Amino acid sequence: MKELVRRFGLRGNLNRRALRTDIEKKLGVYRNLLDVQSQPDRVPARPVDYGRLQITWIIPDFSPGAGGHMTIFRIARLLEEFGHEIRFLIHNPVRHRSGASARHTINRHFQPFQGHVAILDHDLPELEGDALIATNWSTCYPANAMGGFFRKFYFVQDYEAMFYPAGSDALLTDVTYRFDFDCLCAGEWLRRIMMEKFGRWAASFPLAVDHAVYSIDEDFERKADLIAVYARSGTPRRAVELAILGLEALHRRGVEFEVGFFGGRKGSFEVPFPYRNYGTVKNESLANIYRQASIGLVFSATNHSLVNQEMMACGLPVVDLDIDTVRSIFAEGVLEFAAPTPAGIADALQILLENPARRDELRRKALQRIGRVSWPESARVVETAIKERVTKAVEASQISK
């Protein structure tokens, strides 16, 4: 093979073929997004029933364990319990071939749901309703093209433009924040971005905790030197490499500890300290890990993670990054803020490992804070925002007649 490459230049041809294939795949994705035929801009003929709003969500396809989808399904399930009619459209299906299959996955692995689920084809369906909700940047394009709704919304769980290097993906993501959608934001940091940078109307709801799963259980004994570390390395914003560098810096100081990695693939790490890798585990098992550890280490370089609050609900003191996204949600004394450097992370961990009183103080304040948030209250915030903006749109449509 090497001789063929040398004599005939096959490697160059193979590379060019691979390059064409990669570009063609990307172009195909972009064309499917951008070439959707826009429907006429129209509003429903029927009057709004605010006790039973018709709400349609467009979501990307999903598999068990998807945290962003869990939040979507949780809010949608609660809205359904409040009396509203909920529909899901699966955009760009890669795992589910039918709405019935997707609905089965939702009920088995996420939340109980009674509403309608369908696959969203390239030819957009002729639907009507009160609210249409996009849920990530790619779903914004079909949502923007659809008519038949009083108001359109963007359920913003993160600042997705930061997920990509400068280029086509980042630019096409950035454009979606300029669509005429109202934003339902998971936290104040995102609400500020949507309002101040993009001039959108935006409301924020707090990410909450499922207290039926994540809670203190006195039957578990904590291991004094065990650090539970969120290691979802396939997601760059989780900064797993930085967390490991901080742990290595702590080890070089002669501090003794053990790490329990979770959230990523099972396998081995080349690290100098003792560890176990739990991989991806179910919620109930994850809560038990939190109940056995003495410190939780979880990072997110964009919007804050649900994981830190779930750790707190299990009585686990948390170390998180000292950045604006975290500071905008958590006050001083609720968690231990770490400078985003190996030395800064090691400092925060060492303070907690060597100071049980500090751990107890963080645990107490965190539990007080976590006790003030709940998913039903967050869903009520979303419901109120939808009602407010639908009302505004209905009034505008009546004036224009």
ABEGO torsion letter per residue (X at the ends): XAAAAAAAGAAAAAAAAAAAAAAAAAAAAAAAAAABBBBBBBBBABBBBAABBBBBBBBBBBBBGBAAAAAAAAAAAAAAAAGBBBBBBBBGBAABABAAAAAAAAAAABBBBABBBBBBBABBBBBBEABBBBABAAAAAAAAABBGBABBBBBBABBAAAABBBEAAAAAAAAAAABBBBBBBBEAAAAAAAAAAAGBBBBBBBBBBBAAABBBBAABBBBAABBBBBBBAABAAAGAAAAAAAAAAAAAAGBBBBBBBBGBBBEBBBBABBBBBAEBBBAAAAAAAAAABABBBBBBABBBBAAAAAAAAAGBBBBBBBBAAAAAABBBGABBBBBBBAAAAAAAAAAAAABAAAAAAAAAAAAAAAAABBAAAAAAAAAAAAAAAAAAAAAAAAAAX
